[in-house]
Amino acid sequence: MRNNRKIVMVFFVMIAFYAHSQTKWTECRISNAFSPGNDICSIQFDKDNNMWVGTWNGIYKFGERQWEQVGPANAFIHDFYIDKQNVKWIGLWGGGLYRSDDDKHWTQITDIKPAGCIFAINGDRNGNVWVGDWNCGVYSFINGRWNSYKKDEINLGDSTVTSISSDSKNNIWFGTYHGLTVYNESGRTKLYNKTNSKLPDNDVYSLCADSKNGIWIGTTNGLARFNGKDWLIYKKEDSCLPSNLILCIAEDQKGFIWAGTDKGVVFFNGKNWTTYSIENSPLVDNRVQTITVHQDRIYIGTSKGISIVEYD
């Protein structure tokens, strides 16, 4: 029996080594020292392919081979977004929402007060910007005008909006601490929670609309995919996830899924799962807080810096 266990363990080590050998890793940090600037919450690229990073210590832009701090200084960034018009949007914890059209001047958005703790920023297929707040629900910026959507108006699980995603049909999905809401252009809404669906947990942390008309949902108790009819549920106990806490999700250029957890990042090719952690790969840190795909590279933002992945 012991020999069989050893053989199985060697087999899994060989699989992990093979997967790792096909992958090129690069490490990227804002600072070489321990710094809140290395605590990454968002990674975005502008129209000139410059990388922008939101951190616990403000926004940084990488240009001319060095990092430059821009925007509100020493700010706790909770989310950062660059829209289709190359406008930069900053969501601060306790500091509200800012925008910049020229990368130099930053304007605080006062039209959405009392919103002050911006949790999520994203855009839809039409280029409109959607903002989720900790206490005040959802706001949208459409045709130069701000619109407010309260909890009861769009059937939100609660007024704390943790994540936003737009699917191929331009449905807008909102994750909250009390379920998942879908909102379409005609104003129809539906709330999914543990009571009326197979959602694994009501605490929704992350969302990603994929290229196959599905929405991936990261919760505190596992990962789910929903296509409007059927649910697929993945948990640590049955799918090789290192943790059931799913902090971020992204789809790469090949249609494969990457999910960040507090114990590493998971790669799913539709059949097999591969987990990368500090124990078996050059991943900077096991707490993976954001994932961005850009030009066939996977940018993995952690609490201690960025890992950049290229794979065959």
Protein Blocks (a to p, Z undefined) as FASTA:
>chain_A
ZZmmmmmmmmmmmmmmmmmmmpccddddfbfbdcfklmcfbdcddfkopacdddfebcad
deehiacdehjehiacfbdcddfkopacdddehiapaddfklmaccddfklpcbfbdfbd
cddfkopacdddfklopaddeehiacdddfklnopablcdfbdcddfkopacdddfebcd
dddfkopacdddfklmcbfbfbdfbdcddfkopacdddfebccddehlaccdddfklnop
abfbdfbdcddfkopacdddfebccddehjaccdddfklccbfbfbdfbdcdeehiacdd
dfkbccddddZZ
